[in-house]
Amino acid sequence: MPTLSAFGHSSSLQELGHQQPAHLALKDTKNTAGRTKLSEQMDDCHQYTNRSCEECLKNVTCLWCASSRRCMEYPVRRILPPADLCELRSARWGVCWVNFEALIIAMSVVGGTLLIMLGVCCCCCCCKKKSKKPDKDDERAAREREKRRVRQEERRAEMKSRHDEIRRKYGLFKEENPYAKFEN
């Protein structure tokens, strides 16, 4: 079947006796090439079985199972490898000295510590804001106390002046003793 080429010519390469260019052939087999590459990576991981952990983990797509000394492709669809594939205490990924069990415990401790620290910081910030800014109730109570104090002082002064008047009226007013000692 004739096809339109990039230059606008209507002819088939096979009719002219030429082979298809390599970059066009790759487009046609895109899906099969992707599957082939994936199977090559899987084969890459499986070839390190019964070797060392370091050799296996040079490829980041590989998972090392220490108990069975198997190197396999990491199950990327799941966060943690399933138990039937490898136990968490035996699974290694990235580095050989950390297993998934220890990694989960360490991440939980670090995450919990960060959450507690965040909560404490939030509480401290809220308490500081509360102590700096007097509450409306506190302000109102302080105003009322001040009003009561002023009224009480006014009443005391008024009562003292009344008592002084009564004392003067009946001659009971205590005058200062003219013969008292002068103290400097």
C-alpha positions as CSV (number, residue, x, y, z in Angstrom):
1,M,0.0,0.0,0.0
2,P,1.5,3.3,-1.0
3,T,2.2,5.8,1.8
4,L,2.9,9.5,1.9
5,S,6.5,10.1,2.9
6,A,7.9,13.1,4.7
7,F,8.8,14.8,1.4
8,G,5.3,14.3,-0.1
9,H,6.1,11.4,-2.4
10,S,3.5,8.7,-2.7
11,S,5.4,5.5,-2.8
12,S,6.1,2.5,-0.6
13,L,9.7,1.9,0.4
14,Q,9.2,-1.8,0.0
15,E,8.0,-1.3,-3.6
16,L,11.2,0.5,-4.3
17,G,13.3,-2.3,-2.8
18,H,14.5,-0.3,0.2
19,Q,14.3,-1.4,3.8
20,Q,12.4,0.6,6.4
21,P,14.7,3.0,8.4
22,A,15.5,2.0,11.9
23,H,13.7,4.8,13.7
24,L,10.4,3.9,11.9
25,A,10.8,0.3,12.8
26,L,11.1,1.2,16.5
27,K,7.8,3.1,16.4
28,D,6.0,0.1,15.1
29,T,7.3,-2.2,17.8
30,K,7.0,0.3,20.7
31,N,4.9,-2.0,22.9
32,T,7.0,-5.1,22.3
33,A,10.2,-3.2,22.9
34,G,8.9,-1.9,26.2
35,R,8.0,-5.4,27.3
36,T,11.4,-6.7,26.1
37,K,13.2,-4.0,28.1
38,L,11.1,-4.9,31.2
39,S,11.9,-8.6,30.8
40,E,15.6,-7.8,30.4
41,Q,15.5,-5.9,33.7
42,M,13.9,-8.8,35.3
43,D,16.5,-11.1,33.9
44,D,19.1,-8.6,35.1
45,C,17.8,-9.0,38.6
46,H,17.5,-12.8,38.5
47,Q,21.0,-13.2,37.2
48,Y,22.3,-12.0,40.6
49,T,20.6,-14.7,42.6
50,N,23.0,-16.7,44.8
51,R,25.6,-13.9,44.5
52,S,26.0,-11.0,46.9
53,C,23.6,-8.3,48.0
54,E,25.9,-5.5,46.8
55,E,25.9,-6.9,43.3
56,C,22.1,-7.3,43.2
57,L,21.4,-3.8,44.6
58,K,23.6,-2.0,42.0
59,N,20.4,-2.1,39.9
60,V,17.8,0.1,41.6
61,T,15.0,-2.0,40.3
62,C,16.2,-5.1,42.2
63,L,15.3,-6.4,45.6
64,W,17.5,-8.7,47.6
65,C,16.1,-11.4,49.8
66,A,18.7,-12.3,52.4
67,S,17.0,-15.5,53.6
68,S,16.7,-17.1,50.2
69,R,19.7,-15.3,48.7
70,R,17.5,-14.4,45.7
71,C,17.7,-11.2,43.7
72,M,14.3,-10.2,42.1
73,E,12.6,-7.3,40.6
74,Y,11.1,-4.9,43.2
75,P,7.3,-5.0,43.2
76,V,6.7,-1.4,42.3
77,R,2.9,-1.7,42.4
78,R,3.0,-2.2,46.2
79,I,4.9,-0.1,48.7
80,L,6.2,-3.1,50.6
81,P,7.1,-6.5,49.2
82,P,4.5,-9.1,49.9
83,A,5.4,-11.8,52.5
84,D,5.2,-14.6,49.9
85,L,7.9,-12.9,47.9
86,C,10.2,-12.2,50.8
87,E,9.9,-11.5,54.6
88,L,10.3,-7.9,55.6
89,R,13.2,-8.8,58.0
90,S,15.1,-10.3,55.0
91,A,14.2,-7.8,52.3
92,R,16.9,-5.3,51.3
93,W,16.5,-2.5,48.8
94,G,18.8,0.4,48.0
95,V,21.4,-0.6,50.7
96,C,22.3,-4.0,52.1
97,W,22.5,-3.0,55.8
98,V,18.9,-1.8,56.2
99,N,16.0,-4.3,56.1
100,F,12.4,-3.2,55.6
101,E,11.3,-4.1,59.1
102,A,13.9,-1.8,60.6
103,L,13.1,0.8,58.0
104,I,9.4,0.7,59.0
105,I,10.2,1.0,62.7
106,A,12.7,3.8,62.2
107,M,10.3,5.8,59.9
108,S,7.5,5.3,62.4
109,V,9.6,6.6,65.3
110,V,10.8,9.6,63.2
111,G,7.3,10.4,61.9
112,G,5.8,10.1,65.4
113,T,8.5,12.3,66.9
114,L,7.9,14.9,64.2
115,L,4.2,14.9,64.8
116,I,4.7,15.3,68.6
117,M,7.1,18.1,68.0
118,L,4.7,19.8,65.7
119,G,1.9,19.5,68.2
120,V,4.1,20.9,71.0
121,C,5.1,23.8,68.8
122,C,1.5,24.6,67.9
123,C,0.5,24.5,71.6
124,C,3.4,26.7,72.6
125,C,2.6,29.3,69.9
126,C,-1.1,29.3,70.9
127,C,-0.2,29.8,74.6
128,K,2.2,32.6,73.8
129,K,-0.4,34.4,71.8
130,K,-2.9,34.0,74.5
131,S,-0.6,35.3,77.3
132,K,0.5,38.3,75.2
133,K,-3.0,39.4,74.3
134,P,-5.2,39.9,77.3
135,D,-8.5,38.3,77.0
136,K,-11.7,40.4,76.8
137,D,-12.9,39.0,80.1
138,D,-9.6,39.8,81.8
139,E,-9.7,43.4,80.5
140,R,-13.3,43.8,81.7
141,A,-12.5,42.4,85.1
142,A,-9.5,44.8,85.4
143,R,-11.7,47.8,84.5
144,E,-14.4,46.8,87.0
145,R,-11.7,46.4,89.8
146,E,-10.4,49.8,89.0
147,K,-13.9,51.4,89.1
148,R,-14.6,49.7,92.5
149,R,-11.3,50.9,93.9
150,V,-12.0,54.5,92.8
151,R,-15.6,54.4,94.2
152,Q,-14.3,53.0,97.5
153,E,-11.7,55.7,97.8
154,E,-14.4,58.3,97.0
155,R,-16.7,56.8,99.7
156,R,-13.8,56.8,102.3
157,A,-13.0,60.4,101.6
158,E,-16.7,61.3,101.8
159,M,-17.1,59.4,105.1
160,K,-14.0,61.0,106.5
161,S,-15.3,64.5,105.7
162,R,-18.7,63.7,107.3
163,H,-17.1,62.4,110.4
164,D,-14.8,65.5,110.6
165,E,-17.9,67.7,110.3
166,I,-19.7,65.9,113.1
167,R,-16.6,66.1,115.3
168,R,-16.3,69.9,114.7
169,K,-20.0,70.3,115.3
170,Y,-19.8,68.7,118.7
171,G,-16.3,69.8,119.6
172,L,-14.7,66.4,119.3
173,F,-12.4,67.3,116.6
174,K,-8.9,66.2,117.4
175,E,-6.7,69.2,116.8
176,E,-3.0,68.8,116.6
177,N,-1.4,69.3,119.9
178,P,0.4,72.7,119.8
179,Y,2.9,71.4,122.5
180,A,3.9,68.3,120.5
181,K,7.6,67.8,119.7
182,F,8.8,68.9,116.4
183,E,10.6,66.1,114.6
184,N,12.8,66.8,111.6
